[in-house]
Amino acid sequence: MKTSNNNIYAVGDCVHTIQLARVADMEAHVAARTIISAKEGVVASGIDYTAVPTVLFTYPQLGMLGKTEEQLKEQNIKYWKSYDTNLSWPTYRRVGLRFAAYKMLVDEQGLILGVHILSDNTTGLLNTFKHAMINKTPVKEIHENSIMTPYPSRESDILYMLNPPIE
């Protein structure tokens, strides 16, 4: 994020990255750490934009995280997917949500490559999967860790998304 002037860093709307408020906030934190590290003679790490969630705040919310199937095909990356476009899980039926869907794309090691969700709490689900992507948590472990998620919540639906766990 260093500009052509070594003493000036750019973040947010003045750089060619994902134009979201929280991304700009993270860029500011990274720029500050980089400036401090440089004074100490240490090279700071940059930002990995792979796990940036994006959401359309409609009802239900439509959001995505990571790669699309088209991107994976273009890059010849082998993947598996778990998806459903007609969700009738108890958590949706009890509130009368008629339109909900998800797609999860996973690599050969069981790591999440992309998640796409149409739901009334897409943001909560994407946040869970964002942390899994950042921490490189395999879907089998996500499934096991989700068993005791408060029910009925959208996050408890992760069990349905991964049942049986993608392998």
CORQUIPE-V315442 format. One record per residue. N is the residue number from 0. RES is the residue in one small letter. PSI is psi as a letter, one per 30 degrees, with the letter a starting at -180 (999 if undefined). OMEGA is omega as a letter, one per 30 degrees, with the letter a starting at -180 (none if undefined). NEAR is the number of other C-alpha atoms within 12 Angstrom. Layout:
n=N res=RES psi=PSI omega=OMEGA near=NEAR
n=N res=RES psi=PSI omega=OMEGA near=NEAR
This chain:
n=0 res=m psi=g omega=l near=30
n=1 res=k psi=k omega=l near=21
n=2 res=t psi=a omega=l near=14
n=3 res=s psi=f omega=l near=9
n=4 res=n psi=j omega=a near=9
n=5 res=n psi=f omega=a near=12
n=6 res=n psi=g omega=a near=16
n=7 res=i psi=k omega=l near=14
n=8 res=y psi=k omega=a near=22
n=9 res=a psi=k omega=l near=27
n=10 res=v psi=l omega=l near=28
n=11 res=g psi=b omega=a near=23
n=12 res=d psi=f omega=a near=17
n=13 res=c psi=g omega=l near=17
n=14 res=v psi=l omega=a near=18
n=15 res=h psi=i omega=l near=15
n=16 res=t psi=a omega=l near=22
n=17 res=i psi=k omega=a near=24
n=18 res=q psi=i omega=l near=20
n=19 res=l psi=k omega=a near=21
n=20 res=a psi=e omega=a near=17
n=21 res=r psi=f omega=l near=19
n=22 res=v psi=e omega=l near=26
n=23 res=a psi=e omega=l near=25
n=24 res=d psi=e omega=l near=19
n=25 res=m psi=e omega=l near=25
n=26 res=e psi=e omega=l near=32
n=27 res=a psi=e omega=l near=25
n=28 res=h psi=e omega=a near=23
n=29 res=v psi=e omega=l near=27
n=30 res=a psi=e omega=l near=28
n=31 res=a psi=e omega=l near=24
n=32 res=r psi=e omega=a near=23
n=33 res=t psi=e omega=l near=27
n=34 res=i psi=e omega=a near=25
n=35 res=i psi=e omega=l near=16
n=36 res=s psi=e omega=a near=16
n=37 res=a psi=e omega=l near=18
n=38 res=k psi=f omega=l near=13
n=39 res=e psi=g omega=l near=11
n=40 res=g psi=g omega=a near=11
n=41 res=v psi=k omega=l near=12
n=42 res=v psi=k omega=a near=15
n=43 res=a psi=l omega=l near=19
n=44 res=s psi=l omega=a near=17
n=45 res=g psi=a omega=a near=19
n=46 res=i psi=k omega=l near=24
n=47 res=d psi=j omega=a near=17
n=48 res=y psi=g omega=a near=23
n=49 res=t psi=e omega=a near=26
n=50 res=a psi=h omega=l near=28
n=51 res=v psi=j omega=l near=33
n=52 res=p psi=k omega=l near=35
n=53 res=t psi=k omega=a near=31
n=54 res=v psi=k omega=l near=27
n=55 res=l psi=j omega=a near=19
n=56 res=f psi=i omega=l near=16
n=57 res=t psi=a omega=l near=14
n=58 res=y psi=j omega=f near=18
n=59 res=p psi=l omega=l near=22
n=60 res=q psi=k omega=l near=26
n=61 res=l psi=k omega=a near=29
n=62 res=g psi=l omega=l near=36
n=63 res=m psi=l omega=a near=36
n=64 res=l psi=k omega=l near=36
n=65 res=g psi=b omega=a near=34
n=66 res=k psi=l omega=l near=30
n=67 res=t psi=l omega=l near=26
n=68 res=e psi=e omega=a near=28
n=69 res=e psi=e omega=l near=15
n=70 res=q psi=e omega=l near=16
n=71 res=l psi=e omega=l near=20
n=72 res=k psi=e omega=l near=14
n=73 res=e psi=e omega=a near=11
n=74 res=q psi=g omega=a near=12
n=75 res=n psi=h omega=l near=11
n=76 res=i psi=k omega=l near=18
n=77 res=k psi=k omega=a near=20
n=78 res=y psi=l omega=l near=27
n=79 res=w psi=l omega=l near=27
n=80 res=k psi=l omega=l near=30
n=81 res=s psi=k omega=a near=32
n=82 res=y psi=l omega=l near=28
n=83 res=d psi=k omega=a near=22
n=84 res=t psi=g omega=a near=19
n=85 res=n psi=i omega=a near=17
n=86 res=l psi=k omega=l near=25
n=87 res=s psi=h omega=l near=20
n=88 res=w psi=l omega=a near=27
n=89 res=p psi=e omega=a near=18
n=90 res=t psi=f omega=l near=26
n=91 res=y psi=e omega=a near=27
n=92 res=r psi=e omega=a near=15
n=93 res=r psi=f omega=l near=14
n=94 res=v psi=g omega=l near=17
n=95 res=g psi=g omega=l near=16
n=96 res=l psi=j omega=a near=23
n=97 res=r psi=f omega=a near=21
n=98 res=f psi=j omega=l near=23
n=99 res=a psi=k omega=a near=32
n=100 res=a psi=l omega=l near=32
n=101 res=y psi=l omega=l near=35
n=102 res=k psi=k omega=l near=36
n=103 res=m psi=k omega=a near=40
n=104 res=l psi=k omega=a near=40
n=105 res=v psi=k omega=l near=36
n=106 res=d psi=a omega=a near=27
n=107 res=e psi=f omega=l near=17
n=108 res=q psi=g omega=a near=19
n=109 res=g psi=g omega=l near=29
n=110 res=l psi=k omega=a near=33
n=111 res=i psi=k omega=l near=42
n=112 res=l psi=e omega=a near=39
n=113 res=g psi=k omega=l near=39
n=114 res=v psi=k omega=a near=44
n=115 res=h psi=k omega=a near=38
n=116 res=i psi=k omega=l near=42
n=117 res=l psi=j omega=a near=36
n=118 res=s psi=l omega=l near=41
n=119 res=d psi=f omega=l near=31
n=120 res=n psi=h omega=l near=31
n=121 res=t psi=e omega=a near=36
n=122 res=t psi=e omega=l near=31
n=123 res=g psi=e omega=l near=26
n=124 res=l psi=e omega=a near=38
n=125 res=l psi=e omega=l near=37
n=126 res=n psi=e omega=l near=25
n=127 res=t psi=e omega=a near=31
n=128 res=f psi=f omega=l near=42
n=129 res=k psi=e omega=l near=33
n=130 res=h psi=e omega=l near=24
n=131 res=a psi=e omega=l near=31
n=132 res=m psi=e omega=a near=33
n=133 res=i psi=e omega=a near=23
n=134 res=n psi=g omega=l near=16
n=135 res=k psi=h omega=l near=22
n=136 res=t psi=k omega=l near=24
n=137 res=p psi=l omega=a near=28
n=138 res=v psi=e omega=l near=40
n=139 res=k psi=e omega=l near=26
n=140 res=e psi=e omega=l near=24
n=141 res=i psi=e omega=l near=35
n=142 res=h psi=e omega=a near=29
n=143 res=e psi=e omega=a near=20
n=144 res=n psi=f omega=a near=20
n=145 res=s psi=f omega=a near=28
n=146 res=i psi=e omega=a near=21
n=147 res=m psi=g omega=l near=16
n=148 res=t psi=k omega=l near=19
n=149 res=p psi=k omega=a near=15
n=150 res=y psi=k omega=g near=17
n=151 res=p psi=j omega=l near=19
n=152 res=s psi=l omega=l near=26
n=153 res=r psi=e omega=a near=35
n=154 res=e psi=f omega=l near=31
n=155 res=s psi=f omega=l near=29
n=156 res=d psi=f omega=l near=35
n=157 res=i psi=e omega=l near=42
n=158 res=l psi=e omega=l near=31
n=159 res=y psi=e omega=a near=31
n=160 res=m psi=e omega=a near=34
n=161 res=l psi=g omega=a near=34
n=162 res=n psi=j omega=g near=21
n=163 res=p psi=l omega=a near=16
n=164 res=p psi=k omega=l near=25
n=165 res=i psi=k omega=l near=30
n=166 res=e psi=999 omega=none near=22
